[in-house]
Amino acid sequence: MNKFRFLILISAFFFFNSCKDFKEVEVTGVKSFRLTKVGQDGIEGEVILGIKNPNSYGFSIYPSEFDVVYSGIKMGKARLHKRVHIDGNSEKLYVFKLKTSLKNMNLMDVMSLMNGGNMGRIEAKGDLKAGKFYLKKRVPVNISEKIGLGG
């Protein structure tokens, strides 16, 4: 009988807890984009995104990925490789690692990236996976901003 009461108590907890208003998590933009390595193996870089949690409770962002295009050059997929916790009522910056091979690019694209001093438009599209316990939700990322390479 104790297991039955425990099950009812847990079910009631999740039912009442799910009635809270959930405000959407907001990706506030690309704060920085820089190349960390350009070599024969390929190109590595970092995309730093601002993520805002307007809720009073925290949750986690699970490993996620999205496509990155800089000034019309497809850079590949940026990935968050480990789970990070986002505190309630906060906005923080998170680093997504980018890795692509040179076989996906032509020589002019690589030379343009190495010049790097100019402003370009960065586009990031994909989904962040966020949640708490067994409840997970995909947060769409669709950003297009003008930003300098390395800035």
N, C-alpha and C positions, 0 to 999 in steps of 0.2 A: 504493500500500500504506500510506503514511503517513496518508492520510485515513481508512482503515479502522481503523487502530490508534487514531487520535484519537477516532473515533466509539465504539469499544469502551471507551476510557478514560472518556469523558464519560458513557456509559451506566452503567458501573460506579459512577462517582461518585454519580450520581443515585439508583441503586439502594441503595447503602449509606447515603447521606444520608437517604433516606426511611425507613430502619429506625429512626431515632431516635424516642423517645417524644415525641409532640406533646401538650402540655397545652393545654386549651381556654383561649382568651383570655376574660377575664372583664370585663364591664361592671359596675363596682362601684357605680354609682348616679349620680343627678343631683346634682351638687354645687351648681349654681346655675341659676336661671331668671330672666331679666329682660327687660322690654320696653325697647327702645332708642329706638323711635319709634312714636308713635301720631298719625296724621294722616289727611287725606282720601284719600291714596293707599293707605293700608292700615296694617297693623301689622308692625313688624319687631322681632325679639328675638333673644336668644341662649340656648341651652341648653348648659350645660357638663357633660360626662360624664367620669367617672373610668374609665379603661381600664387594666387590669392584665395584664401579660404575664409569666406564670410560667416561660416557656421561657428557656434560656440564650442564645438567639440572637434578634436583632431581626427585624422585618418591617415592612411598610407597611400602612397603612389607606388604601384607595383611596376616591375620592368615593362617598359613601353618603348615604342619606336614610331618615328614618323619620317616622311620624305622631306629632303631639303634641296631647294633650288636657289642658287645665288647668281644673280644677273643673267638668268636664262641658262645657266650651266647646272646640269643635274649632278648634285654632290653625293647622292646616295641616301642611306638611312642613318639618322641620328638615334642613338639608343640610350636609355637609362637602364643600366645593367643591374642595379640593386634597388631594393625597396627602400624608400625614404619616408619618414614621418612628417606630416604637415600639422603644425599646431593650430588650434582653433583661433579664429579672429587674427590671422596673420597673413603676411605676404613675404615670401622668401624667393631667393634665386636658386635654381637647380641647374647643374651642368649635365648636358647630354653629349656623349662622345660620338663623333662622326668618323667613319672609316670607309674609304672607297678605293678601288684600284684604278690605275691609269688606263686600263683597257676600255673603260667606259667613257673616256674623254678623248678629244682630239688635242693635238699639240697646241693649237691656238687657245683653247680653253685653259690649258695648264699655264701657258705664258700669261694670259690675262689675270689668272688668280695670283700668280707670283708677283705681278706688278702691285696689286693689292692696295695702293694708296687711294683709289677712287671709291666713291660711294656707289653702292649697288642695292638692288632690291633683293631681299631674302624672303623666301616663301617656305613655310613649314606646314605640312598637312599630315594628319594622322590622328591617332587616339591615345590619350593617357588613360591608364587603368587605375582607378582610385577606389578605395573602399575601406571597410572596417569589418573585422571578423570574416564571416562568409558572405557578406553583402558587398558586391563589387559593381562598379558602374564605369562605363566608358565616357570620357569627357573629350569631345571633338576638339582638335587643334587645327585651325585654319587661319594662319597669320601671314600677312604680306606687309613688310615694312622696309623702308629705306635705311640702310645702315652701312657703315664703313667696315671693310674687312680688317679685322684686328681690333675693332673698336667696341 
